[in-house]
């Protein structure tokens, strides 16, 4: 397990910019508006040959714990308590402020070692801030620029004594025990963060009555104790591996996604874009509905986006504990899904409650089943025997009196399952026949409701010219 470095500082000192620098990609949302970051966000950081978990935290504000800034501060305090070292960031252009001094007093009372860094110190712009920072009592400050990458060697030397380093895990994503990347998406106030907190058994994510609290897509690793583990297939030597009872899950919380016409605020646009990126990163996506509102057009648009991106989809109906006429609601949503998602029938649908915990084990179990189908590869022999039977039972049409010949098929990839069918004049094949083959693959080869793609390739005619 990698050591943890938590970045702390008041709003708008450049914490997220430094975080993105250390993880090597733009994971955290960055904007000139103070207070963009709310939940704490983790990533795998690298500084030369030093590897660690880096935590981006919300700007520290001295507010009442019942307010949104107060709840953000509690998340920051939890991040510092779990870190091997705190990286205290101040703005060199502004200098030391009363809030910086308040943060310093709090950090001195904690047991976590502190490294002081003066950000935005490119050129001579941060000289005054560097001199003022000595008064905070953390020894020699480091002058850095998160935006331009200056001072990283000095930061390396300062972090080195506090962390032992480690090696990044590079797992096989198709292994049975690989971590499941599970994104929770939906409209604002559907209860996504509350659901994840219930799963984790702790207030890891900020929640509240305010719509749109979540901005960044936050990933949290968790171990699920499978209450009913399944027997695994024998290996090449005929040995049956032990059943997996502890299953690793990476839960990804996302910002609520409203109708595009309603999204005008710049930060909300960034948040929605980040949620879409989280869908791309995930293997399985849970679309969380609000049982008090039912299925809306925006839910279908989100579901369609998940399918178009080739991700396995699960529908979870939250707030089931307060649902009126649950049976009628469930049947109504199922009927609307069958009509609105005609390209993918039989999507798993589960009633859950983030308040009581109802249906959560069932939801996680369904996600692992969906990932298994999404990962699946069909041996070529089995695939072509099915293919021959399918075209014998229903031969391709003959437009213009010339029959289309489909010769063989192969699975080009999985994640999502993608097949290529070779033949002649495949560009003239009607969409209805392609759907016939697609539905047959899902039904007969046990792919269930995961997205399956078919591409057609025509053989070149040597006499065409």
N, C-alpha and C positions, 0 to 999 in steps of 0.2 A: 504494500500500500504506500502510495506516495505521501510525503510530508505536505502540509498545507500552509500556504501563505495567504493571509487575508488583508486586502487593501481597505484602509479606513481613512476618512477625511470628511470635511464638511462638503455641502453640495457644490458642484461645478469646479472642483480643483483638478479634474482630469483623470479620475479613477478608472472610468470605463475605457478611456483612450489607452491608458497604460495596460489595462487588462487585455485589450485586443492586441496590443503590441506583444505581450508575453505569450499569448496563445497562438499568435501567428495568423489570426483571421479576425474578421469583424463579426464577432459573436454578440457583443453587447451593443445596445443602441446608444448612439452618441449624438448629442445636440447641445447647442449653447444654452438651452433652457435649463435652469437649475432643477434638480430633483427628478431627472428622467428615470434613473434606476430606483426601483422600489424593493423587489425581492433580491436576496443574495444569489449570485450566479456563479457556478463553478466551471472551470475549464482546465485542461492539461497545459500547464505552462512550461516553457523551456527558455533557459538563459544560458547560452553556450552549452556546456555539457551538464548543467544542473537541471534536473527535471522535478516538477512538483505540481500539486494541485493549487491553482490560484483562484481566489474567491473575490469577486467584485461585490461590493456592498452599497447600500443606499447611503446618500449623504447624511451624516450624523446631525440631527437637530434635537435641541432640548425642548421637547414638547410633551404634553400629557399623554400617558400610555394609551388612553382611549381614542386619541385622534389618529388619523392616518400616518402623519409623520412620527408619532409616538410608536405605532406598531412597526413602522419601518426601522426605527432605532432598536427595537427589541430583536429584530432579525440580525442587525449588525452586531449587537452584543453577543448573540449566539454564535455568530461566525468567528468572532475574536476568541471566544472561550474554547472553540474546537480547533484553533490554529496553533501551529508550532511557532509562528512569528507573525506579528502584525506589521504591515508596511503602512506607516502613517504619512499621508500625503498632504502637503500644503501648497498653496499657489504662490510661487516666488514673485510674481508681478504685483500681487496684492499685499504680500507680507503676512505677518501673524495677526490674526483677528481674535476678538474675545471668544468666539466659538472654537477656534483652534486651541486656545488656552484651556477651555472647558474640556475638550476632547483629550488633551494632554494630561489633565488632572485625573480623568477617568482611567486612561491607559496606565498611568503610574500605579493605580490601585489594583490593577489586574495582574494575574500571574504570567501573562503572555509577554515574551520579549518583544521589544519594539525597535524597528529600523525607521529612522526619520528621513524622508526624501522631499526635496523641494522641487516641485514640478514647474514646467513652463520657464525653465532657467536657461533656455538657449541664448547665446550671445551674452550680453551683460544685463539683460532685462531682469534677471532674478537675483542680482547681487545683494540688494537691500533685504530681500526676503531671506536669503541665506544667512546673513548676519543676524537678523532678528530671530531666526529659528533656534539659535543657540540657547536662548532664554527658556525654551520649552523643556530643557533638562534631559535630552536624549543623546548627548554627545555630539560628535561631528555629523552634520547633515550631508546628504548626498545630493548633488545638483544633477537633475535629469530633465529630459524632455520626452514625455511619452509619445508625443506626436511625431517627433523627428528622430527618436531612437538614441539621443545623446545620453551619456552617463551610464549606459547599461553595464559596462565593465566594472564601474564602481559599485553599482547595485549588486552585481554578482558577488563581489568580494564581501559585501556587507551581509548578504543572505547566507553565504556559505557556512559560517560558524553555527548557524541556528538550525540548519536542515541537513540531513544525511544524504539527501538525493535519492534516486531510485530509477527504475526503468519503466517505461510505458508498457502497458499490456497490449499486445497485438493479437487479439483472439481471432479464431476462425469464425466468421459470422454465421456459417452454416452448421456449426457443431450443435448437437442437441442441448448442450449446457451453455451455449452462447447467451449473452445478455439480450433480453428482449427490449427493443426500442419502441416504447408505447407512448404515443402522443395523445393528449386529451384536447379536443377542439370543440368549438361551439360558439353560439352567440353570447354577448355579454350577460353576466349574472345568471348563467345556467348552473353555476356551482362547481366549476372545474377545479379551482384552487381548494375549495372546501372538501371536495371528493378526494383529492390527493392527500390532504392533511389527514383525512380519516383513514386512508390506506396506510399511511406512514405511522399513524398513532401519535402524531405531534403537530404542533402549529408551525410547520416548516415554511409555509407560504402565507403571505399577508391576505387576509380576507376581510370582508366588511360589507355593509349595505350599499356602498358606493359602486356604481357601475364603472367598469374599465380600470380597476385597480392594477391588474396585471398588465405589464407593458412588454418586458423581455420574455422570451420563451425560456423557462427555467427547467433544467433537467436535474433529477435527483435519483441516485442509485439506491436500490432497495432489494431485500431478499424476501421472496414470497414462499411461505411454507405450504406446499401443495397438499391439501387435505386428502386427495385421492389420486396419487401418482399412478401413471400408466406403465405397463411393462414395455421395455424397449426391444427393438429388433436385434437378433443375434449379430455379432460382428462376423468378419470374414472367416474366423476360425471356429465359428459356431457357438461362441460363448455369449451368454446373455448379460449385458452390462447391468449394474445395479440401477434400481429405479431412482429417478430424480425427485427428491422431496424438497430440496431447497433450490428454488428457481430465481435467477437474477433478472431484475427488471430495471430499466432506466425509464422512469416516468417523466414525461415532458409536459409541463403546464404551458399554456399559450394564452395570448390575449384574445378577448372576445372579438368575433368577426361580424360586424354589422354590414348592412347593404352598402355596396360601393358608393351609391349616390349620397349616403348620409355621412360618409367619412370625409371630413373637410380638414380637420386639425392635422398638422404636420406630424406630430408625435403619434397620433392614432394610425396614420398611414404607415409610419415606420413599424409600429407594433403589428399591424395586420400583415405586412410584408414578412416580418420575422416569424409570425405564426405559419405562413405559407412555407417558409424555409423549414420550419420544424416538421411539417408534413413530408417534405422531401427527404428529411433525415430519418424519419421513422420507418419502421417495418409494418406496424399495425397502428391504425388510428381509430380512437373511440370518439364518435360524434355524440356529444352530450346534449340531450334535449331537456327542456323544462316541462315537467308533467303538468304544471299549471297553465302552460301556454300551448302545448301540443306541438305539432309539426308545422313549420312555416316555410315559405318559399326560400328564405335565406338558408335554412337547414338543408334543403335539397341542393342548393348551389354549392354549399360546402361539401356535401357528400359527393356530388359530381366531380368536384375538384380533386378530392381524395382518390376517386376511381381513375380519373384521367392521369393522375400521377403514378398509377399502378400500385397503390398501397392497399393492403387488406383493411377492410372497414368493418367496424362493429357499431351498432346503434345502442346507446344506453339512455334510458329515460330516467332522469334524476327527479328527486323530490317526490318519490312514489309514496312516501309516508303521508303526504297531504293531497294525493290525487283523488279526484272525484270520479266515481264509476270507472275504476281501474280496468276492468275487463273490456268495457266499451272503448276506452281510450287506447288500450293496447291494440285492439282489432282495427280501430280507425287509423292509427299510425301505420300499422302493417299494410293496410290497403293503400294508403297514400304513398308509401314507399314503393310498393309493387308497381304503381302507376307512374310515379315520378322518377324512379330509377329502373326503367324498363331494361336497361342494358346489363343489369346485374340483379338477378332474382335471388331471394333467400338470404339476404344479409342478416347475420345474427342480431337479434334484438333482445335486450335484457332490461328488466326493471331494477333500478338501484335507488339507494338513498344514502346521500353523503352524511345525513344526520344520524341514522341508525346503523349504517353499515350493510344494509340489505343488498344482496346480489353482487357484492364486490368480489368474492372468491369466484363466483360464476363468471363474472366479466373477465377476470385475469386468466382463468382457465380457457375461456373462449379465445382470448388473444393469443395464447400459446398454440392452440389448435389452428388458428388462422395463420400464424407464422409458419407452422409446420407445412401447411398446404402451399403457402406462398414460396417456401424454400424447395418444394418437391421437384424431383427430376424423374421422368419416366424412361425406363430402359428402351432403347431403340426398337428392339424386337417386339415388346409389348405394344409400343406406340403404333408400329406399322401394321400389326395384326388388327388392332382396333381400327386403324385407318382403312384397311381393305374391307373390313366388315361394314364400316359406315358408308363407303361409296358404293358397295354392292347393294346395301339396303335402300339407298337413295342416290342413284347415279347423278352426276352433274348434268345440267341442262345442255341443250344443243342449239344455241342461238344461230339462226341462219342455216339450220340443217347441219352444222359442223359441231360435233361433240367436243366438249372441253375435256381433255385428259389430265387427270391428276395422278402423278406417278408415285410420289412418296413424301413423307414428312419427317421432320426431325425437331427436337427441342433445342433451340438455339441458346437459351439461357433460362435461369429461374430468377426469382426476386424482381419483378413478377414473372410467372411462367410465360414464356414466349416461344411460339412454334412457327416453323417455316414449312410451307407446302410448295412443292415443286411440280410443275406441269406445263402445259401449253395453253396459250390464250387465257391465262388466269385473270387478265385485266377485264375480261368480259364476264367473269363470274358474278352473278347477282348477289347483292348483300344478304338476301334471304338464305342463300346456300351457305354463305360464310357463317351466318348465325346458327344454322343447323349444325355445322361442325363444331362451333364454339360451345354451344349448349351440350353437345354430346361429350366433348372433352371434360367439361365440368362435371357432368352427371356420371359418366362411365369410368373416368380415371380419378375420381375422388378429389377434385379440386374445390368442390363446394362453391362458396360465394366469393372467392378471391378473384381479382381481375386476371383474366387470361387474354393474351394477345396472339393473333394469327397474322402472319405476313405471307403473301403469295409471291412466288418467283416463277417467271416464264423462261423456258428453255429457248435459246436462240435458234432460229430456223436458218440452216446454212444456205438454203435456196431463196431466202427472202429477197436478196438483191438481184 
